[in-house]
Amino acid sequence: MAETRNEPSQSSGNWFLRRFPEMDEAQFRQWQSLLEYRTGMTLMPDRKSFLETNLGIRMREIGCASFQAYYEKVVSGSEGVVEWATLVDRLTVQETRFQRDPEAFRLVSDYIRTRPRDFLKRRPLEAWSVGCSTGEEPYTLAMLLNESMIQLALPPLFGVTGSDISKPAIEKAHRGLFSSRKLIGMDEELKNRYFRPAEQNSVSIVESIRRRVCFTRLNVLDLKKAPMHGMNIIFCQNLLIYFRQWRRREIVTRLSERLAPGGLLVLGQGELTDWQPPCLQRVPSENVLAWIRRQPDEE
């Protein structure tokens, strides 16, 4: 086994500039299998350089000399469990921003405004952002729900849950503090209403929205254990692209089971093809991939 060490010695000379030997095909397949087994993510061959780069960064941080040695560290013992949690954050957290897909959020807004008023008065709307990363999506949903309630002249009865596999991402989302660049392209009126200036060119979510959103760590391979049920809106975009087609269908089937009758499921455009479960009705839209759960008498 190649030597590993927690603190690279000063005599190693330019440790952080050293190039690692290129990952061979057997090692790549080994990492592919580990990622798919533990997270369901499929790493295609054209993503090999992405894997090498991100592993290499982490290996330099902890002073690990080879891809094989790092693999053995990740899969061995209690230290491996801790290291895996750090690594999976590096490999899964993606760049995102507020109102990333305006068409999808517009569809959600239209959906809310067409619900019966008695229904909206009777019980809180529950929304779920699956694979929420650092929180931009669930906070956007909360702003959208709040705006819709204002337009309908109704009390703001709603809650949003964000879930992600990455613990550091969830912790950052919970803080509600973001770089100003995350607001690029966002409506100025909404910026002024829902954000406040913070330190070092960052902004914070207003408290009235923060308290409407909660976050939890969740691997989508464990959806059968998820406590979310009877959701009115499930938003799952830019997540399924990392999975094989059969796994995508499995994930979406699990999500559809957690929709309330009449609930809305929104996916990323092109993330799922040739899938039409009997309990869901496709929403007619050229730009958004979405379904509504049929009422019991329609199934």
Number of C-alpha atoms within 10 A of each C-alpha: 7 11 10 16 10 11 11 17 10 8 7 9 10 8 15 14 8 12 10 15 9 11 16 11 11 9 14 19 16 13 18 19 16 17 16 15 12 12 18 20 22 18 20 11 13 8 11 17 12 13 18 15 12 13 19 20 13 16 21 20 14 15 19 23 21 20 22 17 15 22 18 13 18 20 14 12 10 11 11 16 14 11 17 18 15 16 17 16 17 18 15 18 17 15 8 15 21 19 23 18 15 13 14 22 20 14 18 22 18 12 15 21 16 9 11 9 13 8 10 19 13 9 10 14 20 21 27 29 25 24 28 31 28 30 30 21 27 30 27 20 26 23 21 19 26 22 15 19 19 12 10 15 10 13 12 19 16 18 20 25 23 27 25 24 23 25 20 18 22 23 16 14 24 18 13 20 20 22 14 16 12 17 19 13 12 14 10 10 8 13 14 10 11 18 20 14 14 14 9 8 10 15 21 18 21 14 12 12 20 20 13 18 22 18 22 16 17 19 18 23 18 11 17 13 10 15 8 16 14 17 23 22 25 24 24 21 21 16 19 23 15 18 19 15 14 9 16 20 20 14 18 20 17 17 23 23 17 24 25 18 19 19 23 27 27 21 21 19 16 12 18 17 11 6 11 13 14 10 17 24 17 16 15 10 11 8 13 20 20 23 21 22 24 19 13 9 5 11 10
